[in-house]
Amino acid sequence: MAGRNWQYTKGLHDLGNGCYAWLQPDGSWGWSNAGLIVDSGESMLVDTLFDLKLTRAMIDAMRRAEPKAAARFGALVNTHSNGDHCFGNQLVAGAEIIASKACAAELIADRGGLELRNSLKRNPAEFGEAGEFLARILKPFDFDGIDVAMPTLTFEGELERKVGNKTVRIIEVGPAHTGGDILVHVPEDRVIFTGDILFINGHPLIWTGPVGNWIKACQLIMELDVETVVPGHGPITSREGAAAVKGYLEYITREARKRYDAGMPMFEAARDISMADYASWSDGERIAANVAALYREFSGGKSPAPSMHEVFAMMARIEKELRH
């Protein structure tokens, strides 16, 4: 696995020794990655995808690659509660579904935001200026028939499981991107599946924070003895990918803090921060959501937080500017 120049192509990638990555270019909104770990006829799936059709295609490919181990998945790990990592859960019948307690609580509360997404698909106009932007993001996906299967085993801190004779460490690092983010580490194979702690070649998205936890999670990845890093979105990377995300988060935190201390309004700050060093990264509009999260954090939760509609409206305005 060392030194491989992984191709960023759609489908199943054999990482060696019973580890696989499922990649979905271009890694933008909804186009997430997943993983498979097999050993001695047993299997663990890391995340499902944003709709049932996409998840079925992934499972079919995994079963062709590992007909014995993947005929019935022993376990499914959801790295966090966003729908593009769990909306296919119901297709993994009989598997133990593992998540952090915080992730499970979020899923129980809003089923990965399924109702919101269905509303957007049915009537984007009700979401105002964000509607067209959101409708475009969601257009490729079909949420019909989804009934999100909930975690059956939850934990806090760290959980160790066996897949055959292979040890898998499931490490809670949230709240960060969401309330209950985890990493799935296979020490023997020097592989880690990061969920949305890592967006590679795309702007990360702070839904929850605090950003300090996310930076610590990136540092942890950098300190682990891993060679192959499968991010939640984007191409397969190495510890250098974690360093790049860590640098991004540190940069926007510094820049947002300067503007917060100067009394600059949130949206003005998001537009004012130079993203020149990240111009090649996709989804630059996410700076609006990230600054909103940082401003909320800087205020200690005392300042009124913008609604989700307002956050998406700010992103829609910046996305439109970037396109023109």
Backbone hydrogen bonds, N-H to C=O, Kabsch-Sander energy under -0.5 kcal/mol:
donor,donor_aa,acceptor,acceptor_aa,energy
4,R,1,M,-1.5
6,W,4,R,-1.1
9,T,7,Q,-1.5
11,G,23,L,-2.3
13,H,21,A,-3.1
15,L,13,H,-0.7
15,L,19,C,-2.5
16,G,19,C,-0.8
19,C,16,G,-1.1
20,Y,36,L,-2.7
21,A,13,H,-2.4
22,W,34,A,-2.7
23,L,11,G,-2.5
23,L,21,A,-0.6
27,G,24,Q,-1.5
31,W,28,S,-2.2
32,S,30,G,-1.5
33,N,232,G,-2.5
34,A,22,W,-2.0
35,G,46,V,-2.0
36,L,20,Y,-2.0
37,I,44,M,-2.5
38,V,18,G,-2.9
39,D,42,E,-2.0
42,E,39,D,-2.3
44,M,37,I,-2.3
45,L,75,A,-2.8
46,V,35,G,-3.0
47,D,45,L,-0.7
47,D,77,V,-2.4
48,T,85,H,-1.6
52,L,142,D,-0.6
55,T,51,D,-1.9
56,R,52,L,-2.8
57,A,53,K,-2.0
58,M,54,L,-1.9
59,I,55,T,-2.8
60,D,56,R,-2.8
61,A,57,A,-1.9
62,M,58,M,-2.3
63,R,59,I,-2.4
64,R,60,D,-1.7
65,A,61,A,-1.9
66,E,62,M,-2.6
70,A,66,E,-2.6
71,A,68,K,-0.7
74,G,43,S,-1.1
75,A,43,S,-1.0
76,L,96,E,-3.0
77,V,45,L,-2.9
78,N,76,L,-0.5
78,N,98,I,-2.6
79,T,77,V,-0.6
83,G,112,G,-0.8
85,H,82,N,-2.1
86,C,83,G,-1.5
87,F,83,G,-2.5
88,G,49,L,-0.6
89,N,86,C,-2.0
91,L,88,G,-2.0
92,V,89,N,-2.2
93,A,91,L,-0.9
95,A,92,V,-1.6
96,E,74,G,-1.9
98,I,76,L,-3.4
98,I,96,E,-0.6
99,A,153,L,-1.9
101,K,155,F,-2.3
104,A,100,S,-2.4
105,A,101,K,-2.2
106,E,102,A,-1.9
107,L,103,C,-2.4
108,I,104,A,-2.6
109,A,105,A,-1.9
110,D,106,E,-2.1
111,R,107,L,-2.8
113,G,110,D,-1.7
114,L,110,D,-1.0
114,L,111,R,-0.8
117,R,113,G,-2.2
118,N,114,L,-2.5
119,S,115,E,-2.4
120,L,116,L,-2.2
121,K,117,R,-2.1
122,R,118,N,-2.1
123,N,119,S,-2.9
126,E,123,N,-1.3
127,F,124,P,-2.0
128,G,125,A,-1.8
130,A,127,F,-1.5
131,G,128,G,-1.8
132,E,128,G,-0.5
134,L,130,A,-2.8
135,A,131,G,-2.9
136,R,132,E,-2.0
137,I,133,F,-1.8
138,L,134,L,-2.4
139,K,135,A,-1.3
141,F,138,L,-2.0
143,F,141,F,-0.5
146,I,143,F,-1.4
152,T,97,I,-2.5
153,L,97,I,-2.2
155,F,99,A,-0.9
158,E,156,E,-1.2
159,L,170,I,-2.5
161,R,168,V,-2.7
163,V,166,K,-2.8
164,G,162,K,-0.5
166,K,163,V,-2.2
168,V,161,R,-3.0
169,R,185,H,-3.0
170,I,159,L,-3.2
170,I,168,V,-0.5
171,I,169,R,-0.6
171,I,183,L,-2.5
172,E,157,G,-3.1
172,E,170,I,-0.5
173,V,181,D,-2.6
174,G,181,D,-1.9
176,A,178,T,-2.9
181,D,178,T,-0.5
182,I,79,T,-1.6
183,L,171,I,-2.5
184,V,193,F,-2.8
185,H,169,R,-3.2
185,H,183,L,-0.6
186,V,191,V,-3.1
189,D,186,V,-0.9
190,R,186,V,-0.9
190,R,187,P,-0.9
191,V,186,V,-1.6
192,I,228,T,-2.0
193,F,184,V,-2.9
194,T,192,I,-0.5
194,T,230,V,-2.6
197,I,194,T,-1.6
198,L,195,G,-1.4
200,I,233,H,-2.5
201,N,199,F,-0.5
203,H,282,S,-2.4
207,W,177,H,-1.4
207,W,205,L,-1.0
208,T,176,A,-0.9
208,T,177,H,-1.0
209,G,176,A,-3.7
213,N,210,P,-0.9
214,W,210,P,-1.1
215,I,211,V,-2.5
216,K,212,G,-2.2
217,A,213,N,-2.1
218,C,214,W,-2.2
219,Q,215,I,-2.2
220,L,216,K,-2.4
221,I,217,A,-2.1
222,M,218,C,-2.1
223,E,219,Q,-1.6
224,L,220,L,-1.3
226,V,224,L,-1.9
227,E,190,R,-2.8
228,T,190,R,-2.2
229,V,227,E,-0.6
229,V,237,T,-2.5
230,V,192,I,-3.0
230,V,228,T,-0.5
232,G,195,G,-1.8
232,G,198,L,-1.5
233,H,198,L,-1.2
237,T,229,V,-3.0
241,G,238,S,-1.4
242,A,238,S,-0.9
243,A,239,R,-1.9
244,A,240,E,-2.0
245,V,241,G,-2.0
246,K,242,A,-2.5
247,G,243,A,-2.4
248,Y,244,A,-2.1
249,L,245,V,-2.5
250,E,246,K,-2.4
251,Y,247,G,-2.3
252,I,248,Y,-2.7
253,T,249,L,-1.8
254,R,250,E,-2.1
255,E,251,Y,-2.6
256,A,252,I,-2.7
257,R,253,T,-2.1
258,K,254,R,-1.9
259,R,255,E,-1.6
260,Y,256,A,-2.5
261,D,257,R,-2.7
262,A,258,K,-1.3
263,G,260,Y,-1.4
264,M,259,R,-2.7
269,A,265,P,-2.5
270,A,266,M,-2.3
271,R,267,F,-1.9
272,D,268,E,-1.5
273,I,269,A,-1.9
278,Y,275,M,-1.8
279,A,276,A,-1.3
281,W,278,Y,-1.6
282,S,201,N,-2.1
286,R,283,D,-1.8
287,I,284,G,-1.6
288,A,285,E,-1.8
290,N,286,R,-2.5
291,V,287,I,-2.6
292,A,288,A,-2.1
293,A,289,A,-2.2
294,L,290,N,-2.4
295,Y,291,V,-3.1
296,R,292,A,-2.0
297,E,293,A,-2.0
298,F,294,L,-3.1
299,S,295,Y,-1.8
300,G,297,E,-1.6
301,G,296,R,-2.2
302,K,299,S,-1.1
311,V,307,S,-2.4
312,F,308,M,-2.5
313,A,309,H,-2.1
314,M,310,E,-2.2
315,M,311,V,-2.2
316,A,312,F,-2.6
317,R,313,A,-2.0
318,I,314,M,-2.1
319,E,315,M,-3.0
320,K,316,A,-2.1
321,E,317,R,-1.9
322,L,318,I,-2.6
323,R,319,E,-1.9
324,H,320,K,-1.2
